[in-house]
Amino acid sequence: MSTKTASIISSVVTALLVLVVVILFGFGGIVLLNGFMDASAAVNTGFACLGITLVLCPILAWVLAKTFISKFKWNSILAVFLSILVSTLLGVGMGFASTFIMAIVAEIMWR
Protein backbone atom coordinates (compact mmCIF):
# COMPACT_ATOMS: atom_id res chain seq x y z
CA MET A 1 0.00 0.00 0.00
CA SER A 2 1.41 3.38 -0.93
CA THR A 3 1.86 6.24 1.49
CA LYS A 4 -0.86 8.29 -0.18
CA THR A 5 -3.43 5.47 -0.04
CA ALA A 6 -2.69 4.78 3.62
CA SER A 7 -2.96 8.47 4.45
CA ILE A 8 -6.31 8.77 2.66
CA ILE A 9 -7.71 5.70 4.41
CA SER A 10 -6.51 6.97 7.77
CA SER A 11 -7.96 10.41 7.20
CA VAL A 12 -11.38 9.22 6.00
CA VAL A 13 -11.86 6.66 8.77
CA THR A 14 -10.77 9.20 11.37
CA ALA A 15 -13.17 11.79 9.94
CA LEU A 16 -16.07 9.36 10.24
CA LEU A 17 -15.19 8.31 13.78
CA VAL A 18 -14.64 11.90 14.92
CA LEU A 19 -17.94 12.92 13.29
CA VAL A 20 -19.72 10.41 15.52
CA VAL A 21 -17.83 11.76 18.55
CA VAL A 22 -18.66 15.37 17.64
CA ILE A 23 -22.36 14.55 17.23
CA LEU A 24 -22.44 12.81 20.62
CA PHE A 25 -20.67 15.64 22.40
CA GLY A 26 -22.84 18.21 20.59
CA PHE A 27 -26.04 16.59 21.81
CA GLY A 28 -24.48 16.17 25.25
CA GLY A 29 -23.68 19.86 25.37
CA ILE A 30 -27.21 20.80 24.38
CA VAL A 31 -28.62 18.56 27.10
CA LEU A 32 -26.09 19.96 29.58
CA LEU A 33 -27.18 23.53 28.84
CA ASN A 34 -30.90 22.78 28.90
CA GLY A 35 -31.57 24.69 32.13
CA PHE A 36 -29.83 27.94 31.21
CA MET A 37 -31.96 30.80 29.96
CA ASP A 38 -29.65 32.24 27.31
CA ALA A 39 -27.21 29.52 26.39
CA SER A 40 -26.86 30.39 22.71
CA ALA A 41 -23.40 31.92 23.12
CA ALA A 42 -22.23 28.85 25.01
CA VAL A 43 -23.66 26.48 22.41
CA ASN A 44 -22.10 28.47 19.58
CA THR A 45 -18.72 28.44 21.34
CA GLY A 46 -18.94 24.71 21.93
CA PHE A 47 -19.94 23.99 18.35
CA ALA A 48 -17.05 26.13 17.11
CA CYS A 49 -14.68 24.01 19.22
CA LEU A 50 -16.28 20.83 17.88
CA GLY A 51 -15.93 22.12 14.31
CA ILE A 52 -12.23 22.75 14.87
CA THR A 53 -11.97 19.20 16.22
CA LEU A 54 -13.69 17.83 13.13
CA VAL A 55 -11.19 19.61 10.89
CA LEU A 56 -7.95 19.03 12.81
CA CYS A 57 -8.24 15.32 13.62
CA PRO A 58 -8.33 13.99 10.03
CA ILE A 59 -5.44 16.29 9.12
CA LEU A 60 -3.47 14.88 12.03
CA ALA A 61 -4.32 11.33 10.94
CA TRP A 62 -3.08 12.10 7.41
CA VAL A 63 0.21 13.53 8.67
CA LEU A 64 0.77 10.77 11.21
CA ALA A 65 0.19 7.97 8.71
CA LYS A 66 2.51 9.60 6.19
CA THR A 67 5.18 10.18 8.84
CA PHE A 68 4.99 6.67 10.28
CA ILE A 69 5.35 5.07 6.86
CA SER A 70 7.91 7.32 5.20
CA LYS A 71 10.10 8.46 8.08
CA PHE A 72 9.94 5.57 10.53
CA LYS A 73 9.48 2.82 7.88
CA TRP A 74 6.55 1.21 9.68
CA ASN A 75 4.17 -1.29 8.16
CA SER A 76 1.29 0.49 6.39
CA ILE A 77 -1.45 -1.31 8.29
CA LEU A 78 0.15 -0.56 11.66
CA ALA A 79 0.69 3.08 10.72
CA VAL A 80 -2.93 3.49 9.60
CA PHE A 81 -4.30 1.80 12.72
CA LEU A 82 -2.15 3.82 15.08
CA SER A 83 -2.85 7.14 13.39
CA ILE A 84 -6.61 6.45 13.49
CA LEU A 85 -6.39 5.53 17.17
CA VAL A 86 -4.35 8.58 18.17
CA SER A 87 -6.44 11.02 16.15
CA THR A 88 -9.74 9.63 17.41
CA LEU A 89 -8.56 9.74 21.01
CA LEU A 90 -7.50 13.34 20.47
CA GLY A 91 -10.97 14.04 19.06
CA VAL A 92 -12.60 12.52 22.14
CA GLY A 93 -10.39 14.66 24.39
CA MET A 94 -11.17 17.81 22.44
CA GLY A 95 -14.89 16.97 22.52
CA PHE A 96 -14.74 16.53 26.27
CA ALA A 97 -12.92 19.85 26.57
CA SER A 98 -15.53 21.59 24.40
CA THR A 99 -18.26 20.33 26.72
CA PHE A 100 -16.46 21.93 29.65
CA ILE A 101 -15.99 25.12 27.63
CA MET A 102 -19.74 25.19 26.95
CA ALA A 103 -20.48 24.88 30.65
CA ILE A 104 -17.93 27.55 31.60
CA VAL A 105 -19.21 30.04 29.03
CA ALA A 106 -22.83 29.42 30.08
CA GLU A 107 -21.90 29.98 33.72
CA ILE A 108 -20.08 33.22 32.88
CA MET A 109 -23.03 34.46 30.79
CA TRP A 110 -25.50 33.56 33.54
CA ARG A 111 -23.80 35.73 36.17
Buried (B, 14 or more C-beta within 10 A) or exposed (E): EEBEEBBBBBBBBBBEBBBEBBEEBBEBBBEBBEEBEEBEBBBEBBBEBBEEBBEBBBEBBBBBBBBBBEEEEBEBEEBBBBBBBBBBEBBBEBBEBBBEBBBEBBEEBEE
